[in-house]
Amino acid sequence: MKLVSTNPSFESQVLGEVTISTEEEIVQKVKEARIAQKEWESKGIKFRAKCVRNLNTLFEENIEEIASHISSEMGMPITQAREDVESGLNYLDWYINNAEEYLGSETTYETDNEVHKVFYEAKGVAAAIVPWNFPFSNFIWQAGQNLLVGNSVVMKHSENCPLVAKYIESIVNKSDIPAGVFSEVYGDGEVGKILVKQDIDIICFTGSTNTGKYLYSVAAEKFIPILMELGGSAAGIVFEDSNIDEVLDSIYLNKYINCGQVCDGLKRLIVHESKVEEVSEKLKTLLASKKVGIATDKATDIGPLVSKKQLERLEEQVSDAIEKGAKVVYGGARPDSLEGNFYMPTLLTNISKDMKVWSEEVFGPVLPIMSFKTYEEAIELANDTNYGLGGYIYTNNKEVYKKASKDLKTGMVTTNNLSYIMPFNPFGGYKKSGIGRNHGKYGFRELCNIKVVAFEK
Ligand code: NAD
């Protein structure tokens, strides 16, 4: 059985095929990962960092090739795909440079007679399951820290980007990372289900909350930990004093980059009533200046959605909003001239809470704008979601953004033109946006067993 890879910029352009892993192959890969892990862990952090450094170098030599695979298979505009690869490598570099410090032992107590030390030990075999929206960063974010702590990784990449996954695996196979320490299995959710049934020690998952819920039950049954980076419906709040010209580009990027297919992207804009007209007019003009086009074209700002399924879901969400009274300020349809999974960047006002664009995660280039009168109302609207991943505050009033950053029930918050996306910051969410954190010292420790030993001196 084969996974057929297609180019979302076109109606039906087949890029290649990848054989779906059988149950036997999955069982075998996990067995090999179990054997390889023991030696990988025992070699110590300096050895592992050297091997992962070598992998990083090989990736650096192939940035253009990886970006080109991402762009044609997943539909990310080529300039953004290159940034995805460079950003992933920046993360990997940080993990390598800091692993020794954060995985070193710590003394918690010491007297003349005794010393108590905490050690961070590898968990064992990690089953990593990732989505398609940042095919390279999704891989780095779930595999990088695992490899450095001494876990082996069996990864299942998304069925929407099997060629990117194959290419990544081929580079790992050329690196100094010993055989069996990292491997991939190929297929859709059914393959993922088989993978997590195996003899594994931790599940590392990035994807939707629905799948996360299922995997949580699998982890409970096996009594193993699970790290989950799930969906989001981040609000951006534009306060009365905000200088729209200064933050317009940031609002645009936080919403429309990667065609709006970003887990912690800005998905609902909550604007003070005095600013709604200015924000919607200026955003409309900005959207009209953006090029919607074939992903591999360097001039493209907004590419296609990854699949017809995602496009149809988005259309259903917009139709539901229009039926319930939303006003289309810009977009609201597929572009006439393109045949792939394209949707115009869209701006909607007159939003009510019963609309799907408000209550569901919108994974595409559609932004609903809701207005507010008071600070309390803005926070209530922002927190009116089952998710709690990102939060965006637009104001020049320090008191307001300090208070709002506390009041938002999300794992990450940023103000104006800043970004929290940094390898040393914890990434993760409250509520149904996940459990645990990637990156920084936080990410390393999620993947370790923590042991304390009381030594006599
Ligand atoms: P998805 O949950 O459908 O699929 C994610 C991965 O899980 C894929 O590899 C898929 O094959 C696999 N899978 C599906 N069902 C499975 C099952 N029953 N058992 C095991 N594996 C299974 O999600 P998606 O549509 O591919 O990705 C989009 C979602 O991911 C969005 O909700 C987005 O917000 C979220 N996401 C979150 C983050 C984050 O860091 N929080 C990052 C990127 C994407």
Boltz pocket constraint, residues with backbone or C-beta under 6 A from the ligand:
constraints:
  - pocket:
      binder: B
      contacts: [[A, 129], [A, 130], [A, 131], [A, 132], [A, 133], [A, 156], [A, 157], [A, 158], [A, 159], [A, 187], [A, 188], [A, 189], [A, 190], [A, 191], [A, 192], [A, 193], [A, 196], [A, 206], [A, 207], [A, 208], [A, 209], [A, 210], [A, 211], [A, 212], [A, 214], [A, 215], [A, 228], [A, 229], [A, 230], [A, 231], [A, 232], [A, 262], [A, 263], [A, 264], [A, 361], [A, 363], [A, 389], [A, 433], [A, 434]]
      max_distance: 6.0
